[in-house]
Amino acid sequence: MYRPEIKVLDCTIRDGGLMNNWDFSMDQVKRIYQALWEAGVDHMEIGYRHDKEMFPPEKSGPWRHCDEELVHEVVTSAEEVEDKERPRIAVMADIGKSVESDFTLPAAESAVDMVRIATYAKDADKAVHFAKHCKDLGYEISINLMSISHCTEFELHEALQAMVESPADVICVVDSFGALYSEEVAYLVQKYQKYVADRPIEIGVHMHNNMQLAFSNTIEGVIRGANRLDGTLYGMGRGAGNCCTELLLSFLKNPKFDVRPVLSVISDIMLPMREKIEWGYLIPYMVTGSLDEHPRSAIAWLGKPERNDFTTFYDKMREGVPIS
Amino acid sequence: MYRPEIKVLDCTIRDGGLMNNWDFSMDQVKRIYQALWEAGVDHMEIGYRHDKEMFPPEKSGPWRHCDEELVHEVVTSAEEVEDKERPRIAVMADIGKSVESDFTLPAAESAVDMVRIATYAKDADKAVHFAKHCKDLGYEISINLMSISHCTEFELHEALQAMVESPADVICVVDSFGALYSEEVAYLVQKYQKYVADRPIEIGVHMHNNMQLAFSNTIEGVIRGANRLDGTLYGMGRGAGNCCTELLLSFLKNPKFDVRPVLSVISDIMLPMREKIEWGYLIPYMVTGSLDEHPRSAIAWLGKPERNDFTTFYDKMREGVPIS
C-alpha cells in the first residue's frame, strides 16, 4: 500500500530559473501551477526570495524575488480542481542572499505557504534563526542543507543537531553536485532519521542528475523513509538538472497523482525551452558529478569553443585546474 | 574492496546498431575497440550474427552479420595495451533470426570469443540448444532472456530451469522495456541466483533507460551480486538507450577501469552520431517504460508530425490503441 505521507514538490521555476535567469512569463507560471494542481503535486516552489539590494530586480526575471502580488496573481488565477487540494506555494531563501526583513507578512495573509531555507553546513545556525523568524509568521519551513558530499562527519553532525532543534517541518538531503550513489543516499537518509528521532520533522530529498541518478536516488530516499520529494518538469535545473517530476508522478502509487496533466506543459513549455537552454546529461556534468565537484566548472567549460573536448576537461578537473 | 569478478561488456555496436542499421564504419569500430581496451572493458559486443537469408547483407551495415574476416580485421588492427587484457569479442545470436549453421568455426580459430543468445522465455529450449552448439565449439556463452517484465512466474521458472541446466556461462537479466524499478531488479537478480545455486554461472544485467534508471538498476544488480554489466557509449541503443559505459567506468572501483580513453570516442564518434540519430530520454519512451510496454509504439510515434503531442500518445497507450 502507498504511503499517504509522501509529498511531491515541483521546483521548476526556482531551480530551472538558475538556467534562464528566472525569465518565465506569467502565463507560463500560471499554466504550470494549474497543471501541477491537476497532477496532484503538493507544493510548487515558485522562485527565490533573494535580497533586492544584492540582486537588483532589473537584472533578472521576477521569480528571483517573488513579490507578494506576483505570487498572489498566480494562485488566484487558477481554476479549482475537484477533489484535489491546491499546491502549496514555496519560495526559497538562501542564507547569505536573502534577508529576514523580506519576510514580514504573516502566512495567513500571504499567497506563500512555505519557506525553504538553503544553507551550507557552516551557516546552519543562521538558517535556524531564519527558520524561527519565518515559523513565527506561520510558514511551513524546510531547511535544505547543501553540498553535504563535501561535509566532514563533524560538520554534518553539528548542522543536523542545529536543524532538528529548530522549528523546521522538513529537513532536506540535497545532492548539490549530483555525486551521490544509492548507498550514500540510504546512509544519509538513515542518518538524518536518527537525528530527527521522534520529532515531527519529515525528511526530504533533492537530487541532481549528473550521473543519471536523480530519479533512482529519490526512489532510494523513499525506500529509506523520506516523504518529501523534489522534482522539476523535464528535469529542468542547473547543469545536469533534477529528478523529473513526470517520473515521480508515474512512479508514485497514491491515486491522487496523475502524470497526464503535466505532459502538455512539457510539450508546450519545456521542450521549446530545452531547444534554447541546455540542461541534462552532458559529459562535463558527468565528470564533475563523478569527481564530486561543483558543476560550475562544467558550465564554464560548456561555454567555450572547445566544449566537446571532454578529455582535456577531464584532465584539468583531475589536476584541479580552475576553469572559468 | 572491489569485486574482481565484475566485468563490463560494451554493446554499442550491437545495440546501437538497432538505431543506425549497423552502419558503423570500420574505422569507427576499430577506434572503439582500441578505446575499450585502454579503458579496461572486458567484452565488446561487435554486432549480431543474423541469418543472411532472412536479413540480406545489402540491406544493412556489416555488423548485423559479423563475418569472421570483418571481426578479424578489427582485433588484429589494435595496438596492444600494456598490462591490460584485450576485450573479448562477443556477437549476439537471436533465436528466430540466427541459425546454428552460421557458427561452425571453433572458437580457438575465430576472432569471436563469446556468443550471447537472445531469447524470449517461450524459446528458452531453443536457446539452450543453440548454446550447446556454440559451447561445443568452445565459445563463452551468455543467454539473455528478454521481455521478462511480461513473463508470468511460471514462464520465468521454466525458462530459468532450462537456462541453468544449459552450458551457459552467464545468464542475463534483460529489462527490454526499461520498465523495472530497483526493487524489481533486486528481486530478479536474487531469483536468478537461487536457480544458479552453486553452478558456475554468472548473472548479468542489461538495462534500458526509458525512466532514467539504466545505470542505477545496473548498480542495483551489482549490489545483489550480478557480475556482468552491459553498457553502451553515451547510452546509444534502441529508443531511450542503455546504461552508459562511461558511467560504469566512472563508478567501478577496480583499478583496471579508466573512463578517460572513452571520452574522446564520445566526443568524436558518439556526439556527431547523436546529432543525426535520436536516442535517450524522450517522453514517449518514458511513457512506454512506465506502462511496461515495448518501445516500438514510442519509436513509431516519434516518426509522426504530431510527435510532441505527448498527451495524445499517452491516451492512446492507456487505451491500448496500436501505433504504427
Interface residues (C-beta under 8 A of the other chain):
Chain A: Y181 S182 E183 N209 M211 Q212 L213 A214 F215 S216 N217 I219 E220 I223 Y234 C244 E246 L247 S250 F251 V259 R260 L263 S264 I266 S267 L271 G280 Y281 I283 M286 S290 N308 D309 F310 T311 Y314 D315
Chain B: Y181 S182 E183 N209 M211 Q212 L213 A214 F215 S216 N217 I219 E220 I223 Y234 C244 E246 L247 S250 F251 V259 R260 L263 S264 I266 S267 L271 G280 Y281 I283 M286 S290 N308 D309 F310 T311 Y314 D315
